[in-house]
Amino acid sequence: MAEVLLFHHVQGQTPGFHAFADELRQAGHTVHTPDLFDGRTFGSIDEGVAYAESVGFDEIVERGVRAADGLPAELVYAGFSLGVLPAQKLAQTRPGAKGALLFHSCVPASAFGAWPTGLPVQIHGMDADPYFVGEGDVDAARELAATTRGAAELFLYPGAGHLFADASVPDYDEEAAKLLTERVLAFLAEA
């Protein structure tokens, strides 16, 4: 079974985020869910972004990096949207990574150096998501998939929801979330 460090999205540790983590735990995986927002949750993406901007995105990423301190090196790093930033940084820079799961977001690998040779990654997003597609994350995901020699898989789901895998927010899409979870569990079984 895999050990996963899972970072929440910009609305914080919502009930849907916890439910997703619990689903991975029920499959036998160890899942760590550090709180990058000190217990705060937000009712909308805009409210969460305003908070993250007030703290500073670099500080949010560093909180995620510090959350890995004391954990084994052999982790799968995962993140929902904003949580992709620390997850991707750790996957690319912390030795021993077993894989990465990037939900609703992806930044160019060059943001953190080169993608480690052979490190498997899954990227999940909706094909009409105004953030994932409209802000260029899908382009970064496609570039990563094209340059990792088969280590990266990009999954695009039909729809415009951003946080579609979180059952507690309006963007939730049950069918897409179920397929995402199946793919994630298959990935973790191989990690």
C-alpha positions as CSV (number, residue, x, y, z in Angstrom):
1,M,0.0,0.0,0.0
2,A,1.1,3.5,-0.7
3,E,1.7,6.4,1.7
4,V,0.2,9.7,0.4
5,L,0.7,13.3,1.3
6,L,-2.5,15.0,0.1
7,F,-2.9,18.8,0.0
8,H,-6.3,20.6,0.0
9,H,-7.5,23.2,-2.4
10,V,-8.1,26.9,-2.0
11,Q,-11.4,26.4,-0.1
12,G,-9.5,24.6,2.7
13,Q,-10.1,21.2,4.2
14,T,-13.7,20.8,3.2
15,P,-15.8,17.7,4.1
16,G,-15.5,16.6,0.5
17,F,-11.7,16.8,0.7
18,H,-11.8,14.7,3.9
19,A,-14.1,12.2,2.2
20,F,-11.7,11.7,-0.7
21,A,-8.8,11.1,1.8
22,D,-11.0,8.7,3.7
23,E,-11.8,6.8,0.5
24,L,-8.1,6.3,-0.1
25,R,-7.6,5.2,3.5
26,Q,-10.4,2.7,3.2
27,A,-8.5,1.1,0.3
28,G,-5.6,0.5,2.7
29,H,-3.4,3.5,1.9
30,T,-1.9,5.8,4.5
31,V,-2.9,9.4,3.8
32,H,-1.6,12.5,5.5
33,T,-3.7,15.7,5.1
34,P,-1.8,18.7,6.5
35,D,-3.8,21.9,6.9
36,L,-2.2,24.7,4.9
37,F,-4.8,27.3,6.1
38,D,-4.7,26.8,9.9
39,G,-8.2,25.5,10.1
40,R,-9.8,28.1,7.8
41,T,-12.3,27.0,5.1
42,F,-14.0,29.2,2.6
43,G,-17.4,29.1,0.9
44,S,-16.0,30.0,-2.5
45,I,-12.9,29.8,-4.6
46,D,-12.7,33.6,-4.7
47,E,-12.7,33.8,-0.9
48,G,-10.1,31.2,-0.7
49,V,-7.9,32.9,-3.3
50,A,-8.2,36.2,-1.4
51,Y,-6.9,34.4,1.8
52,A,-4.1,32.6,-0.1
53,E,-3.0,35.9,-1.6
54,S,-3.0,37.6,1.9
55,V,-0.7,34.8,3.2
56,G,1.3,34.6,0.0
57,F,1.5,31.7,-2.4
58,D,5.2,31.1,-1.7
59,E,4.3,30.7,2.0
60,I,1.5,28.3,1.2
61,V,4.0,26.2,-0.8
62,E,6.5,26.3,2.0
63,R,3.9,25.2,4.5
64,G,3.4,22.2,2.3
65,V,7.1,21.5,2.1
66,R,7.4,21.7,5.9
67,A,4.5,19.3,6.2
68,A,6.7,16.6,4.6
69,D,9.3,17.0,7.4
70,G,9.5,13.9,9.5
71,L,7.6,11.8,6.9
72,P,9.2,9.0,4.9
73,A,10.9,9.9,1.6
74,E,8.9,7.3,-0.3
75,L,5.6,9.2,-0.7
76,V,3.1,9.8,-3.4
77,Y,2.5,13.6,-3.4
78,A,-1.1,14.7,-4.3
79,G,-2.9,18.0,-4.4
80,F,-6.3,19.5,-5.2
81,S,-5.9,22.7,-7.2
82,L,-3.8,25.1,-5.0
83,G,-2.5,22.0,-3.2
84,V,-0.9,21.0,-6.5
85,L,1.8,23.6,-5.9
86,P,3.4,22.0,-2.8
87,A,2.6,18.5,-4.1
88,Q,4.4,19.1,-7.5
89,K,7.3,20.9,-5.8
90,L,7.9,18.0,-3.4
91,A,7.5,15.4,-6.2
92,Q,10.1,17.2,-8.2
93,T,12.6,18.2,-5.5
94,R,12.3,15.8,-2.6
95,P,14.3,12.6,-3.2
96,G,12.5,9.3,-2.9
97,A,9.1,10.3,-4.4
98,K,7.0,7.4,-5.6
99,G,4.6,9.4,-7.7
100,A,2.4,12.5,-8.0
101,L,-1.4,13.0,-8.4
102,L,-2.3,16.5,-9.6
103,F,-6.0,17.3,-9.4
104,H,-7.5,20.3,-11.2
105,S,-4.2,22.0,-11.7
106,C,-0.7,21.6,-13.1
107,V,2.2,24.1,-13.4
108,P,5.1,23.9,-15.8
109,A,7.6,21.4,-14.6
110,S,10.3,24.1,-15.1
111,A,8.8,26.0,-12.1
112,F,10.6,23.5,-9.9
113,G,13.4,22.3,-12.2
114,A,13.1,19.2,-14.3
115,W,10.6,16.4,-13.9
116,P,12.4,13.4,-12.3
117,T,13.1,10.7,-14.9
118,G,10.5,7.9,-14.7
119,L,8.5,9.4,-11.8
120,P,4.9,8.5,-12.6
121,V,2.2,11.2,-12.4
122,Q,-1.5,11.5,-13.1
123,I,-3.1,14.8,-14.0
124,H,-6.9,15.2,-13.8
125,G,-9.0,18.1,-15.0
126,M,-12.1,19.0,-16.8
127,D,-11.9,19.9,-20.5
128,A,-13.9,23.2,-20.1
129,D,-12.7,24.2,-16.6
130,P,-12.1,28.0,-16.8
131,Y,-9.1,27.6,-14.4
132,F,-7.5,24.4,-15.7
133,V,-8.0,25.2,-19.3
134,G,-8.5,29.0,-19.3
135,E,-5.4,29.7,-17.2
136,G,-3.0,27.3,-19.1
137,D,-2.7,24.4,-16.6
138,V,-3.9,22.0,-19.3
139,D,-1.0,23.2,-21.5
140,A,1.5,22.5,-18.7
141,A,-0.1,19.1,-18.2
142,R,0.1,18.3,-22.0
143,E,3.8,19.4,-22.0
144,L,4.5,17.2,-19.0
145,A,2.7,14.2,-20.6
146,A,4.7,14.8,-23.8
147,T,8.1,15.0,-22.2
148,T,8.1,12.3,-19.6
149,R,8.3,9.3,-21.9
150,G,5.1,7.6,-20.7
151,A,5.5,8.5,-17.0
152,A,2.6,11.0,-17.1
153,E,-1.0,10.4,-17.8
154,L,-3.4,13.3,-18.5
155,F,-7.1,12.6,-17.9
156,L,-9.6,15.2,-19.2
157,Y,-13.2,14.8,-18.1
158,P,-16.2,16.5,-19.9
159,G,-17.4,19.5,-18.0
160,A,-16.5,22.9,-16.7
161,G,-16.3,22.2,-12.9
162,H,-13.0,23.1,-11.2
163,L,-13.1,21.1,-8.0
164,F,-15.2,18.3,-9.5
165,A,-13.8,15.6,-7.2
166,D,-14.9,17.4,-3.9
167,A,-18.4,16.2,-3.0
168,S,-19.0,19.2,-0.8
169,V,-18.6,22.0,-3.3
170,P,-21.0,23.1,-6.2
171,D,-18.5,21.9,-8.9
172,Y,-18.8,18.3,-7.8
173,D,-19.5,15.8,-10.6
174,E,-20.3,12.4,-9.3
175,E,-19.6,10.5,-12.5
176,A,-16.2,12.2,-13.1
177,A,-15.2,11.9,-9.5
178,K,-15.9,8.2,-9.4
179,L,-13.8,7.7,-12.5
180,L,-11.0,9.8,-11.1
181,T,-11.0,7.8,-7.9
182,E,-10.9,4.5,-9.8
183,R,-7.9,5.8,-11.7
184,V,-6.2,7.1,-8.6
185,L,-6.6,3.8,-6.7
186,A,-5.1,1.9,-9.7
187,F,-2.2,4.3,-9.7
188,L,-1.6,3.9,-5.9
189,A,-1.8,0.1,-6.2
190,E,1.3,0.3,-8.5
191,A,3.2,2.9,-6.4
